[in-house]
Protein backbone atom coordinates (compact mmCIF):
# COMPACT_ATOMS: atom_id res chain seq x y z
CA UNK A 1 0.00 0.00 0.00
CA UNK A 2 1.58 3.30 -1.10
CA UNK A 3 1.39 6.52 0.88
CA UNK A 4 -0.85 7.89 -1.87
CA UNK A 5 -3.31 4.98 -1.69
CA UNK A 6 -5.47 3.89 1.24
CA UNK A 7 -7.95 1.01 0.94
CA UNK A 8 -7.91 1.26 -2.84
CA UNK A 9 -8.45 5.04 -2.88
CA UNK A 10 -5.65 7.38 -3.92
CA UNK A 11 -5.12 10.31 -1.56
CA UNK A 12 -4.59 13.61 -3.38
CA UNK A 13 -2.35 15.67 -3.68
CA UNK A 14 0.45 13.29 -4.63
CA UNK A 15 4.18 13.58 -4.05
CA UNK A 16 6.06 14.84 -7.09
CA UNK A 17 8.59 12.64 -8.81
CA UNK A 18 12.31 13.22 -9.17
CA UNK A 19 13.20 16.82 -10.06
CA UNK A 20 9.57 17.89 -9.55
CA UNK A 21 8.32 15.65 -12.33
CA UNK A 22 4.80 14.23 -12.53
CA UNK A 23 3.95 12.00 -9.55
CA UNK A 24 5.09 8.39 -10.20
CA UNK A 25 1.72 7.23 -8.89
CA UNK A 26 0.16 8.31 -12.21
CA UNK A 27 1.93 5.47 -13.99
CA UNK A 28 0.57 3.05 -11.41
CA UNK A 29 -2.94 4.44 -11.82
CA UNK A 30 -2.80 4.26 -15.61
CA UNK A 31 -1.67 0.65 -15.45
CA UNK A 32 -4.27 -0.51 -12.94
CA UNK A 33 -7.48 0.79 -14.46
CA UNK A 34 -8.88 3.45 -16.83
CA UNK A 35 -10.20 5.44 -13.87
CA UNK A 36 -9.12 5.55 -10.24
CA UNK A 37 -10.88 6.69 -7.08
CA UNK A 38 -9.14 9.68 -5.50
CA UNK A 39 -9.82 11.49 -2.23
CA UNK A 40 -9.38 15.26 -2.33
CA UNK A 41 -8.11 17.44 0.55
CA UNK A 42 -11.76 18.27 1.28
CA UNK A 43 -12.46 14.58 1.92
CA UNK A 44 -14.64 14.35 -1.19
CA UNK A 45 -14.03 11.42 -3.50
CA UNK A 46 -13.78 11.76 -7.28
CA UNK A 47 -12.65 9.76 -10.29
CA UNK A 48 -9.21 10.54 -11.71
CA UNK A 49 -8.33 9.87 -15.34
CA UNK A 50 -4.74 9.61 -16.52
CA UNK A 51 -4.64 8.35 -20.12
CA UNK A 52 -4.16 10.87 -22.92
CA UNK A 53 -7.39 10.04 -24.76
CA UNK A 54 -9.51 10.03 -21.59
CA UNK A 55 -8.06 13.31 -20.31
CA UNK A 56 -8.54 14.96 -23.69
CA UNK A 57 -12.20 13.97 -23.76
CA UNK A 58 -12.89 15.12 -20.20
CA UNK A 59 -11.28 18.48 -20.98
CA UNK A 60 -13.36 19.06 -24.13
CA UNK A 61 -16.65 17.14 -23.82
CA UNK A 62 -19.52 19.53 -22.90
CA UNK A 63 -21.12 16.71 -20.91
CA UNK A 64 -18.48 17.44 -18.27
CA UNK A 65 -19.42 20.67 -16.50
CA UNK A 66 -17.53 23.21 -14.45
CA UNK A 67 -20.62 25.15 -13.47
CA UNK A 68 -22.27 22.18 -11.73
CA UNK A 69 -19.41 22.15 -9.24
CA UNK A 70 -20.83 25.33 -7.73
CA UNK A 71 -24.01 23.50 -6.71
CA UNK A 72 -24.56 22.36 -3.10
CA UNK A 73 -23.18 18.89 -2.48
CA UNK A 74 -20.75 18.99 -5.41
CA UNK A 75 -17.21 17.72 -4.77
CA UNK A 76 -14.68 20.34 -3.70
CA UNK A 77 -10.90 20.40 -3.89
CA UNK A 78 -10.92 22.19 -0.54
CA UNK A 79 -13.56 22.02 2.16
CA UNK A 80 -14.21 25.77 2.14
CA UNK A 81 -15.02 25.96 -1.55
CA UNK A 82 -14.44 24.87 -5.12
CA UNK A 83 -11.56 25.53 -7.46
CA UNK A 84 -10.17 29.06 -7.13
CA UNK A 85 -12.73 30.01 -4.50
CA UNK A 86 -15.78 28.75 -6.36
CA UNK A 87 -16.88 32.14 -7.72
CA UNK A 88 -19.55 31.80 -10.44
CA UNK A 89 -18.17 34.93 -12.13
CA UNK A 90 -14.77 33.29 -12.76
CA UNK A 91 -14.16 32.27 -16.36
CA UNK A 92 -12.79 28.91 -15.20
CA UNK A 93 -16.06 28.15 -13.41
CA UNK A 94 -18.35 28.94 -16.34
CA UNK A 95 -19.98 26.71 -18.94
CA UNK A 96 -21.24 27.90 -22.33
CA UNK A 97 -23.01 30.12 -23.22
CA UNK A 98 -21.77 32.42 -20.40
CA UNK A 99 -18.23 31.16 -20.83
CA UNK A 100 -18.42 31.83 -24.57
CA UNK A 101 -19.65 35.40 -24.02
CA UNK A 102 -16.80 36.30 -21.67
CA UNK A 103 -14.14 34.46 -23.65
CA UNK A 104 -15.07 36.40 -26.80
CA UNK A 105 -14.31 39.64 -24.97
CA UNK A 106 -10.89 38.41 -23.87
CA UNK A 107 -9.75 36.38 -26.87
CA UNK A 108 -8.64 39.25 -29.17
CA UNK A 109 -5.93 40.21 -26.66
CA UNK A 110 -4.38 36.74 -26.72
CA UNK A 111 -4.27 35.68 -30.37
CA UNK A 112 -1.11 34.38 -32.06
CA UNK A 113 -0.85 37.66 -33.97
CA UNK A 114 -1.11 39.75 -30.80
CA UNK A 115 1.45 37.56 -29.01
CA UNK A 116 3.88 38.02 -31.89
CA UNK A 117 3.44 41.79 -31.63
CA UNK A 118 4.56 41.46 -28.03
CA UNK A 119 7.66 39.42 -28.92
CA UNK A 120 10.07 42.33 -29.35
CA UNK A 121 8.92 43.87 -26.08
CA UNK A 122 9.23 40.54 -24.24
CA UNK A 123 12.68 39.98 -25.72
CA UNK A 124 13.73 43.38 -24.42
CA UNK A 125 12.54 42.53 -20.90
CA UNK A 126 14.31 39.15 -20.99
CA UNK A 127 17.57 40.73 -22.17
CA UNK A 128 17.37 43.50 -19.58
CA UNK A 129 16.82 40.99 -16.78
CA UNK A 130 19.58 38.63 -17.89
CA UNK A 131 21.96 41.59 -18.33
CA UNK A 132 21.28 42.44 -14.69
CA UNK A 133 22.07 38.87 -13.69
CA UNK A 134 25.35 38.95 -15.62
CA UNK A 135 26.32 42.33 -14.17
CA UNK A 136 25.77 41.07 -10.62
CA UNK A 137 27.93 38.04 -11.38
CA UNK A 138 27.56 34.39 -10.46
CA UNK A 139 25.97 32.68 -8.68
CA UNK A 140 22.37 33.78 -9.04
CA UNK A 141 18.91 32.50 -8.23
CA UNK A 142 17.35 32.61 -11.68
CA UNK A 143 13.87 32.07 -10.24
CA UNK A 144 13.80 35.37 -8.36
CA UNK A 145 16.12 37.30 -10.69
CA UNK A 146 14.76 36.14 -14.04
CA UNK A 147 12.00 33.52 -14.31
CA UNK A 148 9.54 35.26 -12.00
CA UNK A 149 9.97 38.95 -12.92
CA UNK A 150 9.74 38.37 -16.69
CA UNK A 151 6.09 37.23 -16.89
CA UNK A 152 5.15 39.58 -14.06
CA UNK A 153 6.40 42.58 -16.02
CA UNK A 154 4.52 41.36 -19.09
CA UNK A 155 1.20 40.88 -17.31
CA UNK A 156 1.64 44.21 -15.53
CA UNK A 157 1.94 45.88 -18.93
CA UNK A 158 -1.02 43.94 -20.31
CA UNK A 159 -3.26 44.97 -17.41
CA UNK A 160 -1.76 48.29 -16.36
CA UNK A 161 -0.75 47.05 -12.90
CA UNK A 162 1.74 49.24 -10.95
CA UNK A 163 5.14 47.57 -10.56
CA UNK A 164 5.31 48.45 -6.85
CA UNK A 165 2.42 46.07 -6.17
CA UNK A 166 4.08 42.96 -7.63
CA UNK A 167 5.33 41.40 -4.37
CA UNK A 168 1.93 41.74 -2.72
CA UNK A 169 0.26 40.17 -5.75
CA UNK A 170 2.72 37.29 -5.54
CA UNK A 171 1.87 36.70 -1.89
CA UNK A 172 -1.87 36.67 -2.56
CA UNK A 173 -1.38 34.35 -5.51
CA UNK A 174 0.72 31.88 -3.51
CA UNK A 175 -1.89 31.69 -0.78
CA UNK A 176 -4.86 31.23 -3.09
CA UNK A 177 -3.17 28.47 -5.12
CA UNK A 178 -2.59 26.35 -2.02
CA UNK A 179 -4.38 22.99 -1.83
CA UNK A 180 -3.62 22.17 1.80
CA UNK A 181 -6.61 21.59 4.10
CA UNK A 182 -5.12 24.03 6.61
CA UNK A 183 -5.00 27.72 5.88
CA UNK A 184 -8.61 28.21 4.82
CA UNK A 185 -8.97 31.46 6.75
CA UNK A 186 -5.79 32.83 5.22
CA UNK A 187 -6.98 31.87 1.72
CA UNK A 188 -10.30 33.59 2.32
CA UNK A 189 -8.60 36.71 3.68
CA UNK A 190 -6.21 36.83 0.72
CA UNK A 191 -9.09 36.43 -1.74
CA UNK A 192 -10.96 39.34 -0.15
CA UNK A 193 -7.86 41.54 -0.06
CA UNK A 194 -7.00 40.66 -3.66
CA UNK A 195 -10.54 41.42 -4.85
CA UNK A 196 -10.54 44.73 -2.98
CA UNK A 197 -7.18 45.62 -4.54
CA UNK A 198 -8.42 44.85 -8.06
CA UNK A 199 -11.59 46.87 -7.46
CA UNK A 200 -9.41 49.84 -6.50
CA UNK A 201 -7.22 49.25 -9.55
CA UNK A 202 -10.27 49.31 -11.81
CA UNK A 203 -11.63 52.48 -10.22
CA UNK A 204 -8.27 54.23 -10.50
CA UNK A 205 -8.00 53.15 -14.13
CA UNK A 206 -11.46 54.52 -14.87
CA UNK A 207 -10.40 57.93 -13.57
CA UNK A 208 -6.95 57.99 -15.13
CA UNK A 209 -5.79 55.08 -17.34
CA UNK A 210 -2.20 54.07 -16.65
CA UNK A 211 -0.82 53.63 -20.14
CA UNK A 212 2.76 53.08 -19.05
CA UNK A 213 2.84 51.59 -15.51
CA UNK A 214 6.42 50.33 -15.76
CA UNK A 215 8.00 53.23 -17.61
CA UNK A 216 8.21 51.12 -20.75
CA UNK A 217 8.32 52.34 -24.35
CA UNK A 218 4.90 53.10 -25.78
CA UNK A 219 3.22 50.31 -27.66
CA UNK A 220 0.44 52.06 -29.57
CA UNK A 221 -0.88 48.84 -31.10
CA UNK A 222 -1.13 47.17 -27.69
CA UNK A 223 -3.48 49.06 -25.34
CA UNK A 224 -3.65 47.55 -21.89
CA UNK A 225 -6.36 44.91 -21.56
CA UNK A 226 -7.81 46.46 -18.42
CA UNK A 227 -8.94 49.46 -20.48
CA UNK A 228 -10.73 47.10 -22.90
CA UNK A 229 -12.44 45.21 -20.07
CA UNK A 230 -13.63 48.42 -18.43
CA UNK A 231 -15.06 49.57 -21.76
CA UNK A 232 -16.85 46.23 -22.13
CA UNK A 233 -18.54 46.88 -18.79
CA UNK A 234 -19.10 50.63 -18.89
CA UNK A 235 -20.02 51.11 -22.54
CA UNK A 236 -21.25 47.78 -23.85
CA UNK A 237 -22.60 46.21 -20.64
CA UNK A 238 -21.14 42.93 -21.90
CA UNK A 239 -19.88 41.85 -18.49
CA UNK A 240 -20.94 42.60 -14.94
CA UNK A 241 -18.88 44.47 -12.37
CA UNK A 242 -18.13 41.24 -10.50
CA UNK A 243 -17.17 39.48 -13.75
CA UNK A 244 -14.80 42.36 -14.46
CA UNK A 245 -13.16 42.09 -11.03
CA UNK A 246 -12.91 38.29 -11.07
CA UNK A 247 -11.56 38.26 -14.63
CA UNK A 248 -8.76 40.67 -13.76
CA UNK A 249 -7.93 38.62 -10.63
CA UNK A 250 -7.75 35.45 -12.72
CA UNK A 251 -5.59 37.02 -15.41
CA UNK A 252 -3.09 38.36 -12.86
CA UNK A 253 -2.67 34.96 -11.17
CA UNK A 254 -2.64 32.89 -14.35
CA UNK A 255 -0.52 35.45 -16.20
CA UNK A 256 2.57 34.97 -14.08
CA UNK A 257 2.45 31.91 -11.84
CA UNK A 258 2.50 29.03 -14.32
CA UNK A 259 4.71 30.87 -16.82
CA UNK A 260 7.32 31.72 -14.19
CA UNK A 261 7.44 28.10 -13.09
CA UNK A 262 7.62 26.88 -16.68
CA UNK A 263 10.63 29.15 -17.31
CA UNK A 264 12.31 27.84 -14.16
CA UNK A 265 11.56 24.25 -15.16
CA UNK A 266 12.84 24.89 -18.66
CA UNK A 267 16.20 26.12 -17.36
CA UNK A 268 16.52 23.23 -14.90
CA UNK A 269 15.54 20.68 -17.54
CA UNK A 270 18.15 21.92 -20.01
CA UNK A 271 20.82 21.91 -17.30
CA UNK A 272 19.99 18.25 -16.64
CA UNK A 273 20.27 17.50 -20.37
CA UNK A 274 23.49 19.26 -21.47
CA UNK A 275 23.54 17.57 -24.87
CA UNK A 276 20.16 19.07 -25.71
CA UNK A 277 21.19 22.43 -24.27
CA UNK A 278 24.22 22.36 -26.59
CA UNK A 279 22.06 21.46 -29.59
CA UNK A 280 19.69 24.30 -28.80
CA UNK A 281 22.54 26.77 -28.39
CA UNK A 282 23.92 25.69 -31.76
CA UNK A 283 20.58 25.94 -33.58
CA UNK A 284 18.06 28.50 -32.32
CA UNK A 285 15.60 27.14 -34.87
CA UNK A 286 15.01 24.29 -32.43
CA UNK A 287 13.69 26.70 -29.79
CA UNK A 288 9.93 26.51 -30.55
CA UNK A 289 10.05 22.71 -30.53
CA UNK A 290 12.13 22.69 -27.35
CA UNK A 291 9.54 24.84 -25.59
CA UNK A 292 6.74 22.47 -26.63
CA UNK A 293 8.73 19.47 -25.39
CA UNK A 294 9.47 21.16 -22.06
CA UNK A 295 5.78 21.99 -21.69
CA UNK A 296 4.90 18.36 -22.39
CA UNK A 297 7.45 16.76 -20.10
CA UNK A 298 7.65 19.39 -17.36
CA UNK A 299 4.12 20.76 -16.95
CA UNK A 300 4.02 22.70 -13.64
CA UNK A 301 0.33 21.95 -13.04
CA UNK A 302 -0.10 18.24 -12.40
CA UNK A 303 -3.86 18.12 -12.87
CA UNK A 304 -6.62 19.86 -14.79
CA UNK A 305 -9.78 21.52 -13.59
CA UNK A 306 -12.28 19.31 -11.77
CA UNK A 307 -15.48 18.56 -13.70
CA UNK A 308 -18.85 16.93 -12.99
CA UNK A 309 -20.64 14.61 -15.41
CA UNK A 310 -24.05 15.85 -16.60
CA UNK A 311 -24.93 12.30 -17.67
CA UNK A 312 -23.29 8.89 -17.87
CA UNK A 313 -20.27 9.30 -20.18
CA UNK A 314 -18.19 6.48 -21.64
CA UNK A 315 -14.53 7.36 -22.10
CA UNK A 316 -12.23 6.10 -24.89
CA UNK A 317 -10.66 3.62 -22.46
CA UNK A 318 -14.05 2.01 -21.89
CA UNK A 319 -14.59 3.38 -18.40
CA UNK A 320 -17.91 5.07 -17.63
CA UNK A 321 -18.21 8.22 -15.54
CA UNK A 322 -21.66 8.09 -13.90
CA UNK A 323 -23.93 11.12 -13.92
CA UNK A 324 -23.18 13.38 -10.99
CA UNK A 325 -19.65 12.07 -10.35
CA UNK A 326 -16.75 14.46 -10.15
CA UNK A 327 -13.82 13.66 -12.42
CA UNK A 328 -10.30 15.07 -12.21
CA UNK A 329 -8.20 14.89 -15.41
CA UNK A 330 -4.41 14.81 -15.03
CA UNK A 331 -2.78 16.65 -17.90
CA UNK A 332 0.69 15.75 -16.58
CA UNK A 333 -0.18 12.05 -16.66
CA UNK A 334 -1.66 12.39 -20.15
CA UNK A 335 1.54 14.01 -21.41
CA UNK A 336 3.48 10.95 -20.27
CA UNK A 337 1.12 8.33 -21.69
CA UNK A 338 3.23 5.77 -23.63
CA UNK A 339 0.19 4.90 -25.72
CA UNK A 340 0.40 8.39 -27.24
CA UNK A 341 4.06 9.47 -26.91
CA UNK A 342 7.03 7.27 -27.78
CA UNK A 343 9.44 7.02 -24.83
CA UNK A 344 7.46 9.69 -22.96
CA UNK A 345 9.87 10.05 -20.04
CA UNK A 346 12.73 11.06 -22.35
CA UNK A 347 13.28 14.71 -23.20
CA UNK A 348 13.57 15.14 -26.97
CA UNK A 349 13.58 18.72 -28.27
CA UNK A 350 13.22 17.32 -31.79
CA UNK A 351 10.11 15.27 -30.94
CA UNK A 352 7.77 15.21 -33.94
CA UNK A 353 4.48 14.76 -32.08
CA UNK A 354 4.05 17.75 -29.78
CA UNK A 355 0.29 17.56 -29.26
CA UNK A 356 0.57 17.88 -25.50
CA UNK A 357 -2.17 18.95 -23.10
CA UNK A 358 -0.15 21.35 -20.96
CA UNK A 359 -2.53 24.19 -21.86
CA UNK A 360 -5.62 22.00 -21.63
CA UNK A 361 -8.02 21.34 -24.47
CA UNK A 362 -11.45 22.46 -25.57
CA UNK A 363 -13.54 25.22 -24.04
CA UNK A 364 -11.16 25.96 -21.18
CA UNK A 365 -7.95 25.84 -23.25
CA UNK A 366 -5.50 28.28 -21.65
CA UNK A 367 -6.38 31.78 -22.80
CA UNK A 368 -2.79 32.99 -22.52
CA UNK A 369 -1.12 30.02 -24.23
CA UNK A 370 0.19 32.04 -27.18
CA UNK A 371 1.67 34.72 -24.94
CA UNK A 372 3.19 32.11 -22.61
CA UNK A 373 4.88 30.37 -25.55
CA UNK A 374 6.53 33.61 -26.63
CA UNK A 375 7.65 34.35 -23.06
CA UNK A 376 9.18 30.88 -22.71
CA UNK A 377 10.95 31.12 -26.05
CA UNK A 378 12.42 34.53 -25.32
CA UNK A 379 13.40 33.59 -21.76
CA UNK A 380 15.33 30.53 -22.93
CA UNK A 381 16.83 32.49 -25.84
CA UNK A 382 18.27 35.09 -23.43
CA UNK A 383 19.46 32.43 -20.98
CA UNK A 384 21.33 30.53 -23.71
CA UNK A 385 22.80 33.65 -25.29
CA UNK A 386 24.16 35.35 -22.17
CA UNK A 387 25.19 32.64 -19.70
CA UNK A 388 28.09 30.52 -21.02
CA UNK A 389 28.60 27.08 -19.48
CA UNK A 390 25.71 27.36 -17.01
CA UNK A 391 25.50 24.85 -14.16
CA UNK A 392 23.55 24.35 -10.96
CA UNK A 393 25.43 25.21 -7.79
CA UNK A 394 23.76 22.32 -5.93
CA UNK A 395 22.89 18.73 -6.72
CA UNK A 396 19.47 18.71 -8.48
CA UNK A 397 18.26 16.28 -5.80
CA UNK A 398 18.77 19.01 -3.18
CA UNK A 399 16.22 21.35 -4.75
CA UNK A 400 12.93 21.65 -2.90
CA UNK A 401 9.66 21.17 -4.79
CA UNK A 402 6.37 22.25 -3.26
CA UNK A 403 3.37 19.93 -3.64
CA UNK A 404 0.94 21.96 -1.55
CA UNK A 405 -0.15 24.12 -4.49
CA UNK A 406 -2.01 23.74 -7.75
CA UNK A 407 1.40 24.49 -9.30
CA UNK A 408 4.37 22.24 -8.44
CA UNK A 409 6.99 24.90 -7.77
CA UNK A 410 10.71 24.80 -7.21
CA UNK A 411 11.98 27.01 -4.38
CA UNK A 412 15.04 28.34 -6.24
CA UNK A 413 17.14 27.94 -9.38
CA UNK A 414 20.73 28.49 -8.12
CA UNK A 415 22.99 28.77 -11.16
CA UNK A 416 26.58 29.71 -11.87
CA UNK A 417 28.25 30.20 -15.25
CA UNK A 418 31.57 30.81 -16.98
CA UNK A 419 33.14 34.18 -17.66
N, C-alpha and C positions, 0 to 999 in steps of 0.2 A: 504494500500500500504506500503510494507516494505521498509526500506532504501536501501536494495539490489535490489529492483524491481521498475522500472519506466515504466509505460505504457505497462505492460506485458513483459518487457525485464529485465532480471536480470543484475545488474551492478557488474562486477568483478573488483578487488578481493573482497571476502566476509569477513565479520567479523568472527573471530574464535569463537567457542563455549566456554563454561566454561572450565577452565584449559587448554586452547589452543586446545581443541578438534575440530573435524571437524565442519565447519559452520552449524548451525541449519537449514539454508536455504536449504541445500541438501535434508533434509527430506521432506520439502515442495515441492521442485522440483520433487522428485521421486513420490510423491503422486498426483501431478497435471497432469503430462503427461510423456511419455517415453523420450521425449527430450524437452529441454527448450532453448529459445533464450537468449543469454548472450552477453553483450557488454564488450569488453576488454578495458584496459587502453588506447590503441591506438585509440579507437572509433570504431574499426571494430566489426562486429557482427558475432557470431558463434553459433553453436548448442552445448549444453552441455548435456552429458549423465551421469546418476548417478546410474543406476541399475547394479548389479554385472555382469549379463550376457551381457548387452550392452557394458559395459566398457571393459570387457574381449575380446569381438569381435573387438572393435575398436583398442585395443592395439595389436592384433595379425593378423588381416585380412590384407593381402597385398593390398587390394583395397583402404586402407587408407594410404596415402603417407606422409612422412616427407619432401622428396625432393621437392615436388610441392610447398611447402610453401616458397621456395626461389625465386619463379617466381614473376614477377611484378604483382601487384594487389592482391596478396594472403593476407589473413588476418594475422595480426601481433599482438603479445602480447603487444608490445610497438611500438610507432610510428616510432622510428628510426631504427627498424629492427626486425627480427624474434627471436625465442627462442635462448638464449645464443649467441646473436650477429648475427645470421643468416649466419654463415660461412659454405660454402658447404663442407669444409674439416673436419668438426666436425662429429664424429661418430653418434651423436644423430640426425644429419640432413641428414643422408644418407639413401637411400633405397638399397635393393639388386639390382645388384650383388656387388656394391662397398662396401656397408655395410658388406656384407659377407666376402669379401676379407680382410678388415681391422680387423674385429672381429676375424677372424682365427689367425691373428698375436698376438692378445692380449689374447685370451681365455686361452692358456696354463698357464698363470701366475695367473689365478683366478679360477682354478678348486677346487672341494671339497678337493681333495688330497693335493693340494698346500696350501690351507687354513689351513688344519690340521697340515701341517708341520710348519706353522707359529704359531700354538697355544701356544707352550711353550714360544716362544719369546714374544708374546702378553701378556701372563699371567705374565711374568716377568716385563713388562712395567707397567701393571695395578697394580701389587703389589708394585712396586717402587713408583708409584704416590700416591697410597693410604697410604703407609707408611709415605710419606712426609706430607700428610694431617693430619695423626694421630700425628706425631711429632710436628706439628705446633699447634695442639690443636683446640678444637671447639671455635667458629663456623667457618665454611668454606664455600666458594662458590664452590660447586663441579662442576659447569660448567667450570670455569676458571682453577681450580686446578686439575681436573680429567677428566671430559667428553670431553673437547676439546683437551687437549694435548695428550691423548691416541691415537686416530686415526691419529692425525697429525704426531706423531712419527712413526707410522706404515707406513704411505704413504711416509714419508721422506725416510725411509729405503727401501721401494719398488722402489722408483724412484731416490734415491741418491741425495736428496735435502738437502742442508746445514741447520742445525737447526737454525742458526742465522737469516734465512730469513722467519721464520714461521709467525711472526706478520705482515710482509708486505704482505705475501700471503693471510693471513686472511682478511686484509683490502681490497685487490683487489677482493677477493671472495665475500665479503659482498656487495660491490658496484655492481658487475656484476649480482648478484642474485636478485637485487631489481626489483620490478614490478611497481614502481610508475612512473606516466607520467613525473614528474620533475626529473632532474638529468641525462638527456641524455648525456650531455657533459662530466659529471664526469664518467659515465659508459664507454663512448667511450675512454676517457683518460686512465682509468684503464685497459681496454682491450688491448690498445696499449702498455702500460707499462708492463703488464703481459706477453704479447707475446714477447716483447723485452727481458724480464728477462729469459723466457724459452729458447729463442734462444741462449742467452749467456750461460745458463746452459748446453745446448746440446753441444755447441762448447767447453766449458771447459771439459765436459765429454769425448769428442772425444780425446782431447789432453792428459787427465789424468783422467781415471775413478775413481770416488770416491766410493770405495768399502765399506767404513765404515764411513758415514757422521756424525753419532751421537756418535761415539766411542763405538759402541755396539759390543758384541761378534760376531765373524765371523760365517756366516751361509753359508757354502760352497754349499749347495744344493739349495740356494735361491739367485742367482745373481740378482742385481737390474734390474728392468724392463727397465729402460732407456737405459742400455747397449744393451738389446735385440732389442729395437726399433731402436736404431742407426744402429745396424747391419742390420736390415731389410731394412733400407734406403741405407746405404753405400755399403753393399755387395750384397744384393738380389734385390735391386731396387723395393721392394714390396710396398713401400709407398713413397709419395713425401715428400719434405722438409716441405711444409706447413701442410701436414697431420701429420707429425711427431710433429711439434710444437703444433698444435691444439689438438692432442691426449694427449700430456703431460699436456697441460693446463686443459683439461677436466678431466683427472685422478686426478690432484691435487685438483681441486674444489670438484669433486664428492667423492674423497677418504676421505675427512674429514668432510665436512659440514653436510651432512645428518646423518652420523654415530654419530658425536658429539651430534647432537640434539636428536637422538634416545636414546643415553645413558642417556642424561639429562631427557628426557621424561620417560624412564624406571624407573629411580630413583624416580622421582616425582609421577609416577603412583603407585609404590609399597608403597610409604609413605602415599598415599591416601587410600590404601587398606591394612591395617596392618595385617589382617587375612591371606591374600595371601602372604605377605612378610614373616610372621611367618612360613607358610607352606613351602615356598621356602627355608628358612633358615634350616628347619628341614630335608628337602629332596632335596639335590642338583640335584637329577635325574630329578626333575621337571624343571630344568633351560632351556633346549632347548625349551620345550613347552611354558614356560613363555615368552621367547624372541619372539617366533612366535605370541603369543597373544598380546604382547605389540606392535609389528609391525603392527598387524591388527588394533588394537583399537586406537593406538596413532601414526599413520603415520605422519611424520613431513611435508611431501609434500602433499598438499591438492588436487592437480590435476596432471594429466599426461601430456605428451607432446602433443601439438596441432597437428592435422592431417588434411589432405584435401582428400575428396573422389574423386577417379579416375573415378567413375561411380556411378549411383544410387545404394545404398546399403540398404537392409532391415535388421534391427536389430532384435534380438530375441524378443524384446518387441512389435514388429510390426511397429515401427516408421521407416521411410525411410529417409536416408541422401541423398539429391540430389547431383548429380555430381557437383564438384566445390565448395561445401560448406565446410567450416572449421568445425571441430568437436573437442571438448575438453572433454576428459574422466576424470572423477574424481575418482581416486583410493580410496581416503578417503571415499567418499560416497558409493562406491561399497563394501568396507570392513564393512560397517554398514547396508547393505541391509538385512532387516528381511526376505526376500524371500530366502536368502541363508544361513544366520547365525541365529541360535536361540538366542533370547535375545541379539542382537548385541551390545547394549550399555553397557552391563555388562562385566566386566573383569573377565575372567575365565582361569587361567593358566593351567587348566586341559582340556580345550576345545578340543574335538576330531577332529573337522573339522578345520584345520588351513590353508586351501587353500586361503590365502589372496592375495591381489594384491599390497602389499606395494612395491615390487620390479618390478612391471609391469608384462608384459606377452608378449610372442612372440619374435619377432626379436629384440626389444629394451629392453628385460629383463635386469635388472641391472647387469652389468658385474662384479661388486664387491660384489654381494650378499653373496657369500660364506665367503668371508673375513669379511664382515660386521657382519654376524651372529656370527662368532668366537669372534670378538671384543666386541659385545654386551654381549655375554655369559661370557667372562672373566672379563669384567667391572663389571657386576652385581655380579659375584662370589666374586671379591675382595671387593666390597662395603658391601656385606652381611657378609663376614668373618671378616672384620676389624673394622666396625663401629657398636658397640652394641647400641641398643635402639635409632636408628636414628630418627630425627624429624625435620620438617621445623621450622625455627626461625620466620617465618611470616605466616599469614593466607594465604592459597593457592590462595584465591581471590585477594590478593595484588600483586601477581606476574604479570609482564608485558609480554605480548605476542605480537610479531611483526607480522603484516599481510601485510607488504609492500615488502615481499620477496617471492621467489618461495618456501622457506622453512619457516614454521611457527615456530619461534624461541622464546624461553624463554630468558629473559635478565639475569637471575641468578638462581642458585639453592642453596639458603642459608640453610645450614643444621647444626644441632648440634647433639651430641650423648653422651652416657654415658661413664663413665670411666671404 
